[in-house]
């Protein structure tokens, strides 16, 4: 037997791995394809509508006979670009503030047993209530602070609104960090603030990014608070502006489709660019 034949022959370990490797399941593959179709078909049809005229849409056509870019030009000249910028500012700034508030709280609950075993559940419980119950108190507080109908006020509301869910998510990540690492930092003379910022936070970087992406998506898609707390076009976010287009007496579905895609593209790009960090953060500590 030649050396080439020996190199090409699989070893016993490779043969065992191949025999144990699960075979593709027809049901699993079918479920994945069905899930992809459920996600992609509406988006693809939205793209198709954005290049149709009003007559083609009324005729029930699936694809434009002659693609036209007029809907995109109309959407670009509408309040949508400003609303997308407002949504991105409120979403990212609110997420950063939420993480700044939630990290010390989660660390205190996980490491110092602050509040015992029930505090994390009690912190999360108000987040599970219907958001409409908080509208009147928030309006009153923002009026006292002079932040009504401002992007700063909406950002502050987003930041405080998601602190409970951020604490709940970060609590599990912090508990997976070995206690010995923090004890070593204390032995080296680090105080609690230095320990949190220089030891715990760097080790939680993937988790912070993962939770931050979730918070950005929650803020970007939020509708109720943005509707009540912003009235002018300079402060309104994408969901509010899109809802205003749908409530018009004469609805231009082509322009609405193009505007919706303009709103989808930024947050979709964020999710794709940070996908690796999101997966890494959500799977941190899954394998011990």
Secondary structure, 3 states (H helix, E strand, C coil): CCHHHHHHCCCHHHHHHHHHCCCCCHHHHHHHHHHHHHHHHHHHHHHHHHCCCHHHHHCCCCCCCCCCCHHHHHHHCCCHHHHHHHHHHHHHHHHHHHHHHHHHHHHHHHHCCCCCCCHHHHHHHHHHCCHHHHHHHHHHHHHHHCCCCCHHHHHHHHHHHCHHHHHHHHHHHHHCCCHHHHHHHHHCCCCHHHHHHHHHHHHCHHHHHHHHHHHHHHHHHCCHHHHHHCCCCCCCCHHHHHHHHHCCCCCCHHHHHHHHHHHHHHHHHHHHHCHHHHHHHHCCCCCC
